[in-house]
């Protein structure tokens, strides 16, 4: 309301402005402060004593996005590149049952803290997926994690490393599934996700 010195969410006065983008928290248009709608040029984190509730969390960088990817097989129209395109609704399909694999080359050694695998499968079933990594093409793969259990379409399997791993190549091998093997997305993040 006009005349209030602070926390004015209607008129755009100096303080906690939620509508007009004056000084303070701006939740709508990306002006001064925090823009929680479009992450525009004033995308920032907890400034001027703001609490986490009013701040946007940093958006983690998917290290696998758009990187070179290869696979054991590709079904026509569903190439391996669709697993690293950032679109949850597109997917790589091997066009066949296990065993199958997909591998992403991050382009350089990266500090990896998390690997997320978005499942595409029909029918839902018990599956075994092994996640491997290595820093160099000349090195042998190291088993990072095994997912062994019932999985469903649209599910996201998440591996979080106990300590960051220095990796360039990430390979996911599926050895058991009632479905053709495929992934909606294979995402790789640094420490802290």
TABELRA-V231052 format. One line per field, one symbol per residue. phi: phi as a letter, one per 20 degrees, with the letter a starting at -180 (. if undefined). psi: psi as a letter, one per 30 degrees, with the letter a starting at -180 (. if undefined). A space follows every 50 residues. Layout:
# TABELRA-V231052
phi = ???
psi = ???
This chain:
# TABELRA-V231052
phi = .gnffbleedenffqeeecdnfgofdeddnffoedeecmffdfbckdlmf eggedeffefeffegmffbcbfacfgncfggfecendfeebecfmbefeb bccddfnafceddbcdcefcabefafbccdddbbebfeeffdfeacecre ccgmfdecddffcgdecddccddddbaedgeacfbddccfgnm
psi = kkfkflhjgefgljbijfefgakajjfeggbkbkjgeghafgjlkilhgl leeglkkkjlkjffjglkkllelkkkfilffffgfgjffllkkfglllkl lkkkjfflkljkfkkkjjkkljlklklkkkklllfkffllkkjelkjjak llkflkkkkkkekkkjlekkkkkkfkkfllklkekjkkllkg.
